[in-house]
Amino acid sequence: MPDEKMSFFSHLEELRKRIVVSLVVIGIGFILTFSYSETILRFLKRPLTTDLIFSRTYPFLRAVPRPGTPIDLIFLAPAEAFWMHMKIAFLTGLMLALPVLLHQIWKFIAPGLLPHEKRYALPFVVLASIFFVFGLLFCFYLVLPFALNFLLTYKTENLKPMISVGNYVDFTSKFLLAFGLIFELPLVIGIAAKMGLVTPQWLSKNRKYAILINFMIAAILTPTPDAFNQVLMALPMCLLYEVGILAARLLVKKPTAAQQQAPEGI
């Protein structure tokens, strides 16, 4: 019993250490990015002021200034602009600290892993960070321009958009974080398959349920209730699910003929 209590308290101490390190790193990221929050805000406004144009020739996809009067962001409360800068700095610092946060998560669960499983720490941190960044880029350059163009032009001929800076930052940050997490799906599926929790065959067999769940998750994560933005989120999730199945097939070793013919008791 005393050993179990020490083991329990040692886990709590390890968790406290990882949380403290994570908070310190996020705080450093916040301090580094707070001075650049105005620059980051101007960058975040790009989907609001540009349209994506597809063409059959190179570069195939290009951003052009949105026609009409540019939309200016406003603030409706004395402290709204200040808290907006705080939120931008915090979220940007959180994204910059992501590799360290992932490493802290891995360090916390590492004691429960087998020795040969611990060598996956570096690939996990690197791939998770890369997938998250790809999710951010996909959302910022493809999803947000389409979503904003649809929302600002659908039956708004007699209306003038007046968007508060707080609402706009909330809208864009939720979209960006949601897509960053969604793009981790292939990695999560690959790890689950490697641990034996799922198999490629099981994933393929339950594809129709996965599609349904993807649309349900998209309906929950999408900041707006319209079906258009839900589809914009659900379709990449379905594609990422297929990528996850491919990753599972690559990571799971097929049993050899000798293993298949061996008796169960051996």
N, C-alpha and C positions, 0 to 999 in steps of 0.2 A: 504493500500500500504506500509506504513512504516514497518508494521509487516512482510509483505512478503519479503521486502528487508532485514530485520534483519534475517528472517528465512533463506534466501538464503546465506547471509554472514556467518551465524552460521554454515551452512553446509560446506562452504568453509573452515572455521576455523577448523571444525572437521576433514575434509579431510587433511588439512595441518598437524594437530597433528598426525594423523595416519601415514602419509607418513614419518614424522620426526622420529617417534618411530621405524618404519620399517627400515629406513635407518641406524639408530643408532644400531639396533640389527644386521643387515647385516654387518655393519662395525666391530662390536665386533666379529662376526663369522669369518670375514676375518682375523682379527688380530690373533685370536686363531689358525687358520688353516694354515696361511702362513708359519710358521716355520716347518710344517709337509708336505709341498707340495711335497717334494722329496719322502717321504714315500707313499703319496697318489698316486703319479705317478707310483711307482713300483706296487702298487695294481691295478691301472688301466691297466697295461700292461699284467695282467694275461690272459685275453681273447686272447691276441696276442701270447702267448707262451704255451697255453694249449688247449687240445681237450677234448670234452665231450664224454664219452663212456657209452653207454647203455648196461645193462646186465639183465638177467632174475633173478638173485639172488641179495640179499642185498649187497651193498647199491643201486643197480639198476642204479644209475647215479654217475659217478665219473670222476674227471678231471685228465688227464695224460699229461705229457710234450709232446709238439708237436715234432714229429720226424724232423730230419734235423737240419740245422744250425739255431740257434736262431736269430730272427730278432731284430736288434738294431735300436732304434729311433735316428734320426739325426736332427740337426737344420741347416737351410739354410741361416739365417740372423743373424747378431750379437745380435740383441735384441730378437730373437724369443724364446730362452730358458727362458729369464727373463719374458717376457709377458705370456709365458705358465704357469709359477709358479703363476703369478698374477691371471690368469684366473682360475686355479685350486683352489686357495684360495678363490676367489670370489664365484665360483659355490658351493664349499663345505660349505662356510659360509652361502650362501643362503639356502642350504638344511637344515643346522642345525637350521636356523632361521625360517623354515617353520611353525612350530606350532604358533609362535608369530605372523607371517605375517597373518596366517589364522584367528587368534584371532582378529587382528586389522581390518581385512575385516569385520568380524562379528560385531565388535563394531561400525563400520561405518554404517552398514545397520540396526543395532538393533533398532534405533529410529523409523524406519518405520514399525516395526513388531508389531504384537499383543502380549499382555502379555504372553499368553500361548505358543507363538512361540519362545519367547526369551529363554525358558528353554532348547532349542536344541543347545545352544552355545557350551557346553562342548562336547556332542556327535559329533557335526560337526567338531570341531577342532581335536578330537582324531581319528575319522574315516578317515577324509581327510588325516591326517598325516600317518596313518597306510596304507591306500591304496597307497599313494605315495611311501612309503618305499617298499611295495610289488612290485610295478611297477619297481623300481630301481633294486631290487634283481632279478626279473624275467628277466629283460633285461640283467643284468650283467652276470648272471650264465647260461642263456639259449640262449638268442637271439644273443648277441654279439659274443660268440664263434662260433656259426653256421654262422653268417654273415661274420665274418672275415675269417673263413676257406674257405667259398665259394669264396669270393672276391680275396683271395690270392692264390688260387689253380686253378681257372677256366681259362684255356688256358694261363697259365703262365710258361709253361715248359722252354721256352727260355728267360724268363725274371727274373730279380732279384729285389725283393722289396726293395726299399729305401724310408721309410716313415718318413716324418719330424714330429717332436714332436708336432708342432702346429697343423698340419692337423689331427694327431691321436687324440689329445685332443678334437679338434672340433668335429670329427666324433663320438667319444664315448660320449661326453657330450650331443650332440644333440639327440642321441639315448636314453640315460638315462633320460633326461628331457622329451622327447616325451612319453616314456612309463610311467613315473611317472604321467604325466597329463592324459594319456589314462586310467590309472587304477582308476581315479576319476569318470569314467563314471557311474558305478552303484550308487554312491552317488549322482551325479547330477540328474540322472533319479529318484531316490528315493525322493529327495527334490522336484523336479518338480511335481511328483505324489502327494506328501503330500500337496503341495500348490494348487492342483487342475488344474495345467496347462496341464497335460496329464493323461491318464488313462491306466491301464494295458491292457485293451481291444484294445485301440487305438495303443499302442506300439506293440502288437502282430499282429494287422492287417497290420501295416506298416513295418513289419520286412524286407520284400524284399527291400524296399527303404533304410532302415537303413544299410543293407549289402552293397548296392551300395555306400552310403555315406561313410561308413567305409573304403572301398577300395579307394575312392577318397581322404579322409583325409590321409590315409596311404601313398598315392602317393605324397602328399604335404609335409608331415612331414618327410618321409624317406630321410636321407642325400644323398642316392645314387639313380640313376634312374633305377636300375635293378628291375625286377619283383620279384625276390626271396626275397629281404628284405622287399618289400612292402607286400608280403603275410605274412611274419613273423610278421608284425605289424597289418595287417588287421584281421587275424584269432583271435588273443586275443581280439581285439575290438568287434568282433561278439560274442565271448563267454561272454565278459563283458556286452554286450547289453542284453543277455539272463539273466545274473545275475541281471541286473537292472530291468528287467521285474518282476523277482521273488521278488526283494526288493519292487517294487511298489505294488505288490499284498499283501505283508505283511503289508505295511504301510497304504494302503488305506482301510478304514473300509467299509465293504459291508453294504448297507442300510438294515435296519430291515424290517420285513414284514409290520409293522405298518407304517413306513415311505414310503414304496412303495405304500400302499393303500391310504395314506392321499391325499386329494385334493391338487392341485397345489397352491391354494390361501391360504392354511393354512401354 
